[in-house]
Amino acid sequence: MQIVPVVNNNLTDLLALNNASLPHVNLIDEADIQYFLEISEIFNQVIVADQTIAGFVIAMTTDKSYKSVNYQWFVSEFENFLYIDRIIISPAFRRKGVAQKLYGSLIAYAQSIGVKTLTCEVNRLPANPASIALHEKLGFRVVGTQATEGGQKEVFLMALDLHA
């Protein structure tokens, strides 16, 4: 497994992987994924030996003009964080260490730039128990909840203190 930056030529594959992961992430289109490529601090993918995409992550620091209500919540509550907008693992590669490898790279990067906290949201409704369990195992704690999409979803807002 190798973690590499995303480039324009494989956005279509990542878009398909994202949209196959509903309802655990929101639906995005080509303009949205291009926007993530432009605004994100980190937009990395995991490639396996045969060049298959095993997963990807999108993350950004506190100084972005991202309008996500969840990102904005963290901006209002934390001074110095790396926000994980989404981490998506292909079904064929789940429970094979891909997410942990991505999180390890995020933690190392955050610490290298002096970030104190990793933040993310995980669906409470509709429930995403596998993601909740992974985040709890990694040491994330719930620091808030928020209804989104007109009350159709509720998320746990989670944080991992990197200096604990």
Phi, psi and omega in degrees: 000140181225134176263124181224154176294149175283143175235166184305327189287353177236021178297327180298317178295320180291322177299316179297318178296317178301307188287344172280352184260011176296147005267012184286341171228166179274154177293134176230163179241185183300321179295320179296314183291327174294320177300316177300320179298323181282322189265336189287141171291319180229127171219087186246156176231156174256124180248136175261176190309322182270018179071015175286140176277117180272336180174176177206164179221144174236126180216154181211155179274183188288348189259023182264158179264041182278130187268003179307133180297328179287316176301315180297326176299313180295323177302321182284340186251337185231145179272323192221100183215164169244115184269125177266105182288319177198146171225120186234130179245131177301139181308325181292344184244007179290146180063030178236017176088003182293312180298317179296324177295316178297316179295322176301319179291323178295316179298313180299317179296311181303315180294326181292336179254008176080019177285137185268338189216137167264138179230155177195172169235149179228137181299126170269318176225122349296142188296142174235073187299327180294318180290319177301313180298317179299313182295320177296320178299324180283350178103004176293148176233152178285126180244359178176172174226159181204134173276138179227172178051048177064030180087000179289334179231154169225135183242150164274127172268121189237152181218147175238116178282120183274355181246016181283000000 
